[in-house]
Amino acid sequence: MPKERVLITGGASGIGAAISERCFEDGYEPVIIDRIGNGLIADLSDLKATAHALQQALAAGPITRLVNNVGMVCPNSAEEQSFEELERVWALNLRCSLQCMQALLPAMKQAGFGRILNMSSRAALGKELRSAYAATKAGLLGMTRVWSLELGRFGITANAIGPGPIRTELFEKANPPDSPRTQAIIDSVPVKRLGVPADIAQASSFFLDARSGFVTGQVLYVCGGMTVSVAGV
């Protein structure tokens, strides 16, 4: 019997790679679109390149699970955040997610089943030097809620994860393990450690499961408790 397929954008490294590995362990066939790796290679910030990669992915059959994981930050102060940076971040973090959902939606509707998982961020609640990033990640939460309302009648759920500080290669480049700034971040986390990609993969596994059909329109902050005092109930 063919495995059910799950599309993971940005699945070649970091959090995306951990989710891909967990999906394989859970019995799915991961379909990865990324700029690097052994999957479908595409620049997902480009509209036409994304459309072509999605066409390739769907040529092998329907996909009823989607993880919109790919993203970029472009950190800058509110005063100096350029419109070019804003447009680049918007294209990858937000437009790409909508484009992927629309491409997979017909197969989900036909199957009467679908799981959509959007990778937001704790930064959606506010973080310095993140005007473009926080705006797009907050926008992703808004789209998650809209999709849950519109698509629930078709057996399709839409949820989001908001990671806190996760120890990835990109994180450690910006925050060296021996840096006082990194220690300050760890000290601010109630569980007193950084997250690891497997923490996000664990949460993803729940949302992608066929048995999670009564959970939709939700955001789960996987952040070691950092959002307790700032996130709404």
C-alpha angles and dihedrals in degrees: 000000000000116000119247109254128230124194115218120186115208089014099145099084146011117003092354092056091050090051091048091052092048091048089054090050089050091056102260129124108240115219108196128198114187143133090253140028136051099303130078108320116220143137099241092194086071116080097212095042090052092050091051093049091049090050089053092048093051094045088079093055143288122323118206101176125064132185111190095200106141116106148142135213114204093190116211140138118272087246094055104031103125125221088235090058091047092052092048093050092044092052095052102034101038115011093047091053093053091045093052093048092051092049094052097038099087092058091046092051092047091051093045087229139086143152121204120184121184121198106223124162143234083247087075085079090056135289133176118258092017107100095133096035097046092046093053094043090050088048089054089057090053092051090048091058094046092049091050090056096044100040105036092091089063095055092259122133127198121197139156140218122212108201120203121204106333122187103239131143091262092049093051092049089059095035112035112207092241095049119114087222090059091049089051089055091050091048090054093057113089092219089051099231140082119256122250127217090255089065090062092043090055091055091044091055090060095050094046094050118110088228092063095074096124093059115081139139091030135131120209115199107212095191110122090258098305094130097051094101097040109034120088119246 
